[in-house]
């Protein structure tokens, strides 16, 4: 059978007609393979393509998920999912490159139970925080339709043609600092959930980030060594999109910032130690006019990762040695918020230095390296 004849067999005809009837939509599944998707945090058998559907196998247990090849900001996403018996899973949006999908990005929940009172784990919920307005899942061996419209700050969800979520993300405290761009993902949690007719229509981007380090050339363009110890000179290297710091000293941005959101991925070895200075004079620790956000993966340390050094201790975050984690720092007026892997770990509202200043990355001591990537900032 040639390819043209194969594509138009009955098993695949619904998917083709759905995309053709919706102007501007692009299919995310070819009906035959997992091309365009990657299995993450699980075995190769966790998801498979068969008969025009993507199916989750018993090995798709958490944290395994299926990730899109592309990241999206604003979009109209549509698919169908099949529910028969106990089914649990979801669709991730704005999932991070590393970290906790549901808390760095968001998850629209899929669950078999027809709850009379909508719950934060019902189908259509923004799991595990916001219940849908109603639960209308068809759970006795039927296909269900799902639509997710993300046009920041508005997030809307429809299940079987009925709107169940209509949120302004900026006005929802638990969601306002979630990632605004990320991967789409499918979660099966070990249950035989199936998806088909998966397609997307991209909408215009709105986020305005300044990329401080995305490629190796950004090191010289956007940064300078602001402090270096004679006993152990600071060494900052760009290594194929990763910024590595070692020795003792600081690397500062060439520009100054007062109110901003800083977002980056960080990785370090066991008991790593370092920090991020904000509103500094660009002289490292040699000048007292700065605030330091600690990066120190020791749970019982005086100031563990996420702490505002000398001011407020953080809730110890969920990070692992040698693994990338997402870090977000929000400075606005007298307020400072630190998020690690999607969790608020430190809030402080008594900043006294309200002048603009540099952002600096600290190399604490030789041999205790730290690595950074995808460093970006957005002025507020």
Order of alpha helices (4+ residues) and beta strands (2+ residues): alpha-alpha-beta-beta-beta-beta-beta-beta-beta-alpha-beta-beta-beta-beta-beta-beta-beta-alpha-beta-beta-beta-beta-beta-beta-beta-beta-beta-beta-beta-beta
